[in-house]
Amino acid sequence: MLEAGGSYDTVRDAFRWRIPARYNIAVDVCDRQPADRPALIVEGEAGALRTYSFGAIRALSNRCANLLRAHGVSTGDRVGVLLSQGMELPVVHLAAYKLGAVALPLFALFGPDALAYRLNDSEAKVVVTDRLGAEKIESIRRELPSLAHVFIVDGAADGLWPLLDRASNTFTPVDTRADDPALILYTSGTTGPPKGALHAHRVVLGHLPGVSFPHEFFPQPGDLFWTPADWAWAGGLLNVLLSSWHHGVCVLAHRARKFDPEAAFALIARHGVRNAFLPPTALKLMRQMANPRARHAIALRTVGSGGEPLGAELIAWGRAALGVTINEFYGQTECNLVLGNCAGIMPVKPGSMGRPIPGHAVAVIDDNGAPVPPGASGAIAIRRPDPVMFLGYWKNEAATAAKFIGEWMTTGDLGRVDEDGYFWFLGREDDVITSGAYRIGPGEIEDCLLKHPAVALAAAVGVPDPLRTEIVKAFVVTKPGHAGDADLARAIQDFVRTRLAAHEYPREIEFVSELPMTATGKIVRRVLRQRERDRSASKPPEASS
């Protein structure tokens, strides 16, 4: 962990990685913790509360590991986890890590198409889910030849819990290497379906300085962590849950169907939350609530945010309304939390992603892999080896190789470094859409659009949005006999929303007679993006407000 110091340079120079050769996530974040220490507070939608100790989580994950082993799961097998925030999700994750298996987080709001691709590509042997998830999987079960078992956490007599009750609560974890595979996180690309970023057990250790830095040398006495971000994503699972548990810090879990800013303030006050990871979209919604500290006894110590640049107005609001300086950080699924701010030891420049987190070598490079001078633009890149860096893309050596220029892993983001060493985001060098806390690849959306019987051609791009930074807009060429009207637009939107996920559906659809194409028939999305920028620039101020 980071040692507190009086300046950025002092903290950076004092940091050293200590990554053991043998390391298992579950042993570290659970089994070695004091059995009676609180690990998880779960507040249900109806307000019911339950607290689980590390000892209880250890016993449950041991039972789950025994159950999975009895059903044929062994080292290297993939275990799908289609669950929301709650006790069951970490229990299944820890069980998979103890077995030496590979956990596959799946967003609970994924539709059948999104699930089918990820389960097939990963060749998952088992999925643990709830009844809603089980219904989705049942609808595609014939498409999943590798899937042997589905366990339902809220099932009846044939559900997960009766089986766990019969399993032993003792289990000897597999003695894994720090570099052994532990986790696949699917990330969106510009073409084709998502790619599975395969991470090793060491990924949790690699996250620790990137959590401690923006959270002002986390942990401190009395810390309690919460995030509205789903634990199927790196931001919730690694930035919050597993990193907190490494330090023996309790985490708050709360399932909410939709983010409610007033309810979020109340939750933070009710539980005395001290540390929060709040994506920019959540902060923008919370900013709409006037004077929250007059209604709620908020005692936050730190707030971190990432996913898109925060402006001076949002930073100022955080100081006034939350009583903290929001520390922005940066990373991506393949190599997370490598840049950040720590207001306690360095000035925060609104809009900047901060400076390299101690332990990570980050630079802006040119096309040949050479760092560029301050002020010049280039590709943001991280030098390997790095403990938080992925092992590679699952079953995709070509894409893995394309991710690197020599010793540098490229992020796909363009940026610059100023004279003080602060990094500034300039945009994407590809077609990935940044919407809220999500990075969305147009390829998966376009593939889904083309399955609609009325769609002949389709292109998806990101267009500016004041709340989400960008929203997905689809340009659609209809098949003969179909009118491109509002009814068809709504039908297409529902089609994508139910098959992929709510955050991926096109919030705008424009019907066109043709799409810009290259000579080889590839859609030129940048032409469509430029067209949208030109439209936005030509609007009068009152129309674009």
C-alpha positions in Angstrom: 0.0 0.0 0.0 1.0 3.6 -0.4 2.8 5.4 2.4 1.4 8.8 3.2 3.7 11.7 2.4 3.8 15.4 2.1 4.1 15.6 -1.7 3.4 13.6 -4.8 7.2 13.1 -5.5 7.7 11.8 -2.0 4.9 9.2 -2.2 5.9 8.1 -5.7 9.6 7.7 -4.9 8.8 5.7 -1.7 6.5 3.2 -3.4 7.7 -0.3 -4.3 5.7 -3.3 -5.6 5.6 -6.4 -3.5 4.0 -9.1 -5.6 4.6 -12.6 -4.2 5.1 -15.5 -6.6 2.2 -17.5 -5.1 -1.0 -15.5 -4.5 -4.7 -16.3 -4.5 -7.3 -13.5 -4.4 -9.7 -15.4 -2.1 -7.1 -16.3 0.5 -5.9 -12.7 0.6 -9.2 -10.8 0.6 -11.2 -13.2 2.8 -9.5 -16.2 4.4 -6.7 -14.3 6.1 -9.0 -11.6 7.5 -10.1 -11.8 11.2 -13.2 -14.0 11.2 -15.3 -11.7 13.4 -14.6 -8.5 11.4 -17.5 -7.1 9.4 -17.0 -7.6 5.7 -20.3 -6.7 4.1 -23.4 -4.8 5.0 -26.3 -5.6 2.6 -29.3 -3.3 2.5 -32.2 -4.7 0.4 -34.6 -2.7 -1.7 -37.2 -2.9 1.1 -34.6 -1.6 3.7 -33.8 -5.0 5.3 -30.3 -5.1 6.7 -27.9 -7.9 7.2 -24.2 -7.9 8.1 -21.8 -10.7 7.1 -18.4 -11.2 8.8 -15.3 -12.4 7.0 -15.7 -15.7 8.8 -19.2 -16.1 7.4 -18.1 -15.2 3.9 -15.2 -17.7 4.2 -17.5 -20.5 5.3 -20.1 -19.8 2.5 -17.4 -19.5 -0.2 -15.9 -22.8 1.0 -19.3 -24.5 0.7 -19.7 -23.0 -2.8 -16.2 -24.2 -3.8 -17.1 -27.7 -2.7 -20.4 -27.6 -4.5 -18.8 -26.4 -7.8 -16.1 -29.0 -7.6 -18.7 -31.7 -7.0 -20.3 -30.5 -10.3 -17.2 -30.8 -12.3 -15.6 -27.3 -12.0 -11.8 -27.5 -11.8 -8.7 -25.4 -12.4 -9.1 -23.1 -15.4 -12.9 -23.6 -15.9 -15.0 -20.5 -16.4 -17.7 -19.7 -13.8 -20.3 -17.2 -14.9 -21.6 -14.8 -12.2 -24.8 -13.2 -13.3 -25.8 -11.3 -10.1 -26.1 -7.8 -8.7 -24.7 -6.3 -5.5 -25.2 -8.6 -2.5 -23.7 -11.4 -0.5 -24.0 -14.1 -3.2 -21.8 -12.4 -5.8 -18.6 -12.3 -3.8 -19.3 -15.8 -2.4 -19.3 -17.2 -5.9 -16.3 -15.2 -7.0 -14.2 -16.4 -4.0 -15.3 -20.0 -4.6 -14.1 -19.7 -8.2 -10.7 -18.3 -7.1 -10.3 -21.0 -4.4 -10.8 -23.6 -7.1 -8.3 -22.0 -9.4 -11.2 -21.5 -11.8 -11.8 -18.2 -13.8 -14.7 -16.0 -12.7 -16.8 -14.4 -15.5 -18.7 -11.3 -14.2 -21.9 -10.8 -16.2 -24.0 -7.6 -15.9 -27.4 -8.4 -14.5 -29.1 -6.2 -17.1 -27.6 -7.9 -20.1 -30.1 -9.3 -22.5 -30.0 -12.8 -24.1 -27.7 -11.8 -27.1 -25.1 -10.2 -24.8 -25.2 -13.2 -22.5 -25.0 -15.8 -25.3 -21.9 -14.2 -26.8 -20.0 -14.0 -23.6 -21.0 -17.4 -22.3 -20.1 -19.0 -25.6 -16.9 -17.2 -26.2 -15.7 -18.0 -22.7 -17.0 -21.5 -22.8 -18.4 -21.1 -19.3 -19.2 -24.4 -17.6 -21.4 -23.0 -14.8 -23.5 -19.9 -14.2 -24.8 -18.8 -10.8 -27.7 -16.3 -11.1 -31.1 -15.4 -9.8 -34.5 -16.3 -11.3 -34.5 -13.4 -13.7 -31.1 -14.3 -15.0 -32.1 -17.9 -15.2 -35.1 -17.0 -17.4 -32.7 -15.2 -19.9 -30.3 -18.2 -19.9 -33.1 -20.6 -20.4 -34.2 -18.8 -23.6 -30.7 -19.3 -25.1 -29.7 -22.6 -23.4 -29.7 -24.5 -26.7 -27.0 -22.0 -28.0 -24.7 -22.8 -25.1 -23.1 -26.2 -25.6 -20.4 -25.7 -22.9 -22.8 -24.7 -20.2 -23.4 -27.7 -17.9 -25.1 -26.2 -14.8 -27.1 -23.2 -13.8 -27.5 -22.5 -10.1 -30.3 -20.2 -8.9 -29.7 -18.3 -5.7 -33.3 -17.5 -5.1 -34.7 -20.8 -6.4 -36.9 -23.2 -4.4 -35.9 -26.8 -3.3 -33.6 -27.1 -6.4 -31.9 -23.7 -5.8 -28.4 -23.0 -4.7 -28.9 -22.7 -0.9 -30.2 -26.2 -0.2 -27.2 -27.5 -2.1 -24.8 -25.3 -0.1 -26.4 -26.4 3.2 -25.3 -30.0 2.4 -21.7 -29.0 1.4 -18.8 -28.9 3.7 -17.7 -25.5 5.1 -14.0 -26.5 4.9 -11.9 -26.2 1.7 -8.2 -26.0 0.9 -7.7 -23.4 -1.8 -5.6 -24.2 -4.8 -2.1 -22.8 -4.4 -2.2 -20.4 -7.4 0.6 -18.3 -8.8 0.1 -14.6 -8.9 0.2 -14.8 -12.7 -2.4 -17.6 -12.9 -5.7 -16.6 -14.7 -8.5 -15.5 -12.3 -11.0 -13.3 -14.1 -12.3 -12.4 -17.6 -13.8 -8.9 -18.0 -15.4 -8.3 -21.4 -14.6 -4.9 -23.0 -16.1 -3.3 -26.0 -14.1 -2.8 -29.2 -14.6 -0.8 -32.4 -15.3 -3.7 -34.7 -17.0 -7.0 -34.0 -18.0 -8.4 -30.7 -16.5 -7.6 -27.2 -13.1 -9.0 -26.3 -12.5 -10.8 -23.0 -9.7 -9.2 -21.0 -8.1 -12.1 -19.0 -6.6 -11.0 -15.7 -4.4 -12.8 -13.2 -4.8 -13.1 -9.5 -2.3 -10.3 -9.1 -4.8 -7.8 -10.5 -6.2 -7.1 -7.0 -2.7 -6.2 -5.8 -2.2 -4.1 -8.9 -5.3 -2.1 -8.0 -4.2 -1.2 -4.5 -2.2 2.0 -5.1 -4.8 3.2 -7.6 -7.5 2.9 -4.9 -5.4 4.3 -2.1 -4.2 7.4 -4.0 -7.5 9.0 -5.0 -9.0 8.0 -1.7 -6.4 9.9 0.2 -4.3 7.0 1.5 -7.1 4.5 2.0 -7.7 2.9 4.3 -8.0 5.1 7.4 -9.8 4.2 10.7 -13.6 4.2 10.3 -13.6 3.8 6.5 -16.6 2.2 4.9 -16.9 2.0 1.1 -19.9 2.1 -1.2 -20.5 2.5 -5.0 -23.6 2.5 -7.1 -21.5 0.9 -9.9 -22.5 -2.7 -10.6 -20.0 -5.3 -9.3 -20.0 -6.9 -12.8 -17.6 -4.1 -13.9 -14.0 -3.5 -12.9 -15.1 -0.2 -11.1 -17.3 -2.0 -8.6 -15.6 -5.4 -8.3 -11.9 -4.4 -8.2 -11.9 -0.7 -7.3 -14.3 -1.2 -4.4 -15.2 -4.7 -3.2 -12.0 -6.7 -3.5 -9.6 -3.9 -2.9 -11.4 -2.9 0.3 -11.5 -6.5 1.5 -7.7 -6.8 1.0 -7.5 -4.2 3.7 -10.2 -5.7 5.8 -12.5 -2.8 5.2 -16.3 -3.3 5.2 -18.2 -2.6 2.0 -21.9 -1.6 1.7 -24.0 -3.3 -0.8 -27.3 -2.0 -2.0 -29.5 -3.2 -4.9 -31.4 -0.5 -6.7 -33.3 -0.8 -9.9 -32.5 2.7 -10.9 -30.1 5.3 -9.5 -31.9 7.8 -7.3 -29.7 10.7 -6.2 -31.9 11.6 -3.1 -31.9 8.0 -2.1 -28.1 7.9 -2.6 -27.6 10.8 -0.2 -29.8 9.1 2.3 -28.0 5.8 2.0 -24.6 7.5 2.5 -25.9 9.3 5.6 -27.7 6.3 7.1 -24.7 4.0 7.0 -22.0 6.6 7.6 -20.3 5.9 4.3 -16.8 7.4 4.3 -15.6 6.4 0.8 -17.5 6.4 -2.4 -16.7 5.7 -6.1 -19.3 7.8 -7.9 -19.3 7.7 -11.8 -19.6 11.1 -13.4 -23.3 10.5 -14.4 -24.2 9.7 -10.8 -22.5 12.9 -9.7 -24.3 15.0 -12.3 -27.6 13.6 -11.1 -26.7 14.2 -7.4 -25.7 17.8 -8.3 -29.4 18.4 -9.1 -30.3 18.0 -5.5 -30.0 21.4 -3.7 -28.0 21.6 -0.5 -28.0 17.8 0.4 -26.1 18.3 3.7 -29.0 20.3 5.0 -31.2 17.2 4.7 -28.7 14.4 5.3 -25.8 14.0 7.8 -23.2 13.2 5.2 -19.7 12.5 6.5 -17.8 11.5 3.4 -14.0 11.4 3.7 -13.3 10.7 0.0 -15.0 10.5 -3.4 -13.3 9.1 -6.5 -14.7 9.3 -10.0 -13.6 8.2 -13.4 -14.8 7.4 -16.9 -14.9 10.9 -18.3 -13.3 14.2 -17.5 -14.8 16.2 -14.6 -15.0 20.0 -15.1 -14.3 22.8 -12.7 -18.0 23.2 -11.9 -18.4 19.6 -10.8 -15.2 19.8 -8.7 -16.5 23.0 -7.0 -19.9 21.5 -6.4 -18.3 18.5 -4.7 -16.4 20.7 -2.3 -19.5 22.7 -1.4 -22.1 19.9 -1.4 -20.1 16.9 -0.3 -17.4 18.5 1.7 -14.6 16.8 -0.3 -12.5 17.4 -3.4 -13.6 14.7 -5.9 -10.4 13.0 -7.0 -10.6 11.9 -10.7 -8.8 8.8 -11.9 -8.2 7.0 -15.1 -7.8 3.5 -16.4 -9.4 0.9 -18.6 -10.5 -2.7 -18.3 -7.2 -4.0 -19.6 -5.1 -1.9 -17.2 -7.1 0.0 -14.6 -6.3 2.9 -12.2 -3.0 4.1 -13.6 -3.6 7.9 -13.4 -5.2 9.9 -10.7 -5.5 12.8 -8.3 -4.9 13.0 -4.6 -5.9 16.5 -3.4 -4.2 16.0 0.0 -0.7 16.1 -1.6 -1.1 17.8 -5.0 -3.1 20.5 -6.6 -6.2 19.3 -8.6 -6.5 20.7 -12.0 -10.2 20.4 -13.0 -10.5 18.4 -16.2 -7.2 16.7 -15.8 -6.9 12.9 -15.1 -4.1 13.6 -12.7 -0.6 12.2 -12.6 0.7 8.6 -12.8 -0.3 6.5 -9.8 2.9 5.4 -8.0 4.0 2.1 -9.4 2.8 2.7 -12.9 4.7 4.1 -15.9 2.4 6.1 -18.1 3.3 8.3 -21.1 1.9 9.9 -24.2 3.6 8.3 -27.2 3.8 8.7 -30.9 3.1 6.0 -33.6 6.6 4.5 -33.0 6.2 4.1 -29.3 8.4 7.1 -28.3 7.2 9.5 -25.6 6.3 12.9 -26.9 7.3 16.2 -25.2 4.9 18.1 -22.9 2.1 19.8 -24.7 2.2 17.4 -27.7 -0.7 15.1 -28.4 -0.4 11.3 -28.8 -1.6 8.0 -27.5 -1.9 7.4 -23.8 0.0 4.2 -23.0 1.2 2.2 -20.0 4.6 0.4 -19.9 4.8 -3.3 -19.3 5.3 -5.3 -17.1 2.7 -3.9 -14.7 0.8 -5.9 -12.0 -2.6 -4.5 -12.9 -2.1 -5.2 -16.7 -4.2 -8.0 -18.3 -2.6 -11.2 -19.5 -4.2 -10.8 -22.9 -7.4 -11.1 -24.7 -9.2 -14.4 -24.3 -8.5 -16.6 -27.4 -7.4 -13.6 -29.4 -3.7 -13.4 -29.8 -3.9 -11.0 -32.8 -5.9 -8.4 -30.8 -3.5 -8.8 -27.9 -0.5 -8.1 -30.1 -2.3 -5.1 -31.7 -2.7 -3.6 -28.3 1.0 -3.0 -27.9 3.7 -0.9 -29.5 6.9 -2.3 -28.2 6.9 -2.1 -24.4 3.8 0.1 -24.3 0.2 -1.0 -24.0 -1.9 1.5 -25.9 -5.2 2.6 -24.5 -6.9 3.8 -27.6 -7.2 7.2 -25.9 -5.5 10.4 -27.1 -4.1 12.8 -24.7 -1.3 15.2 -23.7 0.9 15.8 -20.7 1.5 19.3 -19.4 4.7 20.8 -18.0 3.7 19.7 -14.4 3.2 16.1 -15.4 -0.7 16.1 -15.5 -2.5 14.1 -18.2 -5.3 15.5 -20.2 -7.8 13.5 -22.2 -8.3 14.6 -25.8 -10.6 11.9 -27.2 -10.6 8.4 -28.6 -8.6 7.3 -31.6 -11.2 4.8 -32.5 -15.0 4.6 -32.5 -15.6 3.5 -28.9 -18.5 5.4 -27.4 -18.1 6.9 -23.9 -21.6 7.0 -22.2 -21.9 7.5 -18.5 -19.5 5.1 -16.8 -19.5 2.7 -19.8 -17.4 2.3 -22.9 -19.5 0.9 -25.6 -18.3 -0.7 -28.8 -20.4 0.1 -31.9 -19.8 -3.3 -33.4 -22.0 -5.2 -31.0 -24.8 -2.7 -31.3 -24.7 -2.8 -35.1 -24.8 -6.6 -35.2 -27.9 -6.5 -33.0 -29.5 -3.8 -35.2 -29.0 -5.9 -38.3 -31.0 -8.8 -36.7 -34.1 -6.6 -36.8 -36.3 -7.6 -39.8 -36.7 -4.0 -40.9 -33.0 -3.0 -40.9 -30.8 -3.4 -44.0 -27.7 -1.4 -42.9 -26.8 0.3 -39.6 -24.1 2.4 -38.0 -23.8 3.4 -34.3 -21.8 6.4 -33.1 -21.6 8.5 -30.0 -23.1 12.0 -30.1 -22.7 14.7 -27.4 -25.0 14.6 -24.3 -24.8 16.9 -21.3 -25.5 14.2 -18.8 -23.8 11.1 -20.2 -21.0 12.8 -22.2 -22.2 10.8 -25.2 -25.3 8.8 -26.1 -25.6 6.1 -28.7 -27.1 7.2 -32.0 -28.0 4.8 -34.8 -28.2 5.6 -38.5 -30.4 3.0 -40.1 -31.2 2.1 -43.7 -34.4 0.2 -43.8 -35.3 -2.7 -46.0 -37.8 -2.2 -48.8 -41.4 -2.0 -47.6 -40.5 -0.5 -44.2 -41.2 3.1 -43.3 -38.6 4.9 -41.2 -41.0 6.5 -38.8 -41.3 7.0 -35.0 -43.0 3.7 -34.5 -40.3 1.8 -36.2 -37.6 3.8 -34.2 -39.3 2.8 -30.9 -39.5 -0.8 -32.0 -35.8 -0.9 -33.0 -34.8 0.7 -29.7 -36.8 -1.9 -27.7 -35.3 -4.7 -29.8 -31.7 -3.6 -28.9 -32.5 -2.8 -25.3 -33.9 -6.3 -24.6 -31.2 -8.2 -26.4 -28.1 -6.4 -25.3 -28.5 -4.0 -22.4 -30.2 -0.8 -21.4 -27.0 1.2 -21.5 -26.3 0.1 -25.1 -29.5 0.8 -26.9 -29.6 3.8 -29.3 -31.3 6.7 -27.6 -31.6 8.4 -31.0 -32.3 6.8 -34.4 -32.0 8.6 -37.7 -33.3 6.9 -40.9 -31.1 7.5 -43.9 -31.1 6.4 -47.5 -27.4 5.4 -47.4 -24.3 5.2 -45.2 -20.8 6.5 -45.9 -18.7 3.6 -47.1 -15.1 2.9 -48.0 -14.3 1.3 -51.4 -14.2 -2.1 -49.6 -17.6 -1.7 -48.1 -16.7 -0.6 -44.5 -18.8 2.0 -42.8 -17.0 5.3 -42.1 -18.3 6.2 -38.7 -16.1 9.3 -38.4 -18.1 11.0 -41.2 -21.3 10.4 -39.2 -19.7 11.8 -36.0 -18.5 14.9 -37.9 -21.9 15.4 -39.3 -23.4 15.4 -35.8 -20.7 17.8 -34.5 -21.5 20.2 -37.4 -25.2 20.0 -36.6 -24.5 20.7 -32.9 -22.3 23.7 -33.7 -24.9 25.2 -36.0 -27.7 25.1 -33.4 -28.5 28.4 -31.6 -27.6 28.5 -27.9 -31.2 28.1 -26.7 -31.6 25.0 -28.8 -28.5 23.2 -27.5 -29.0 24.1 -23.9 
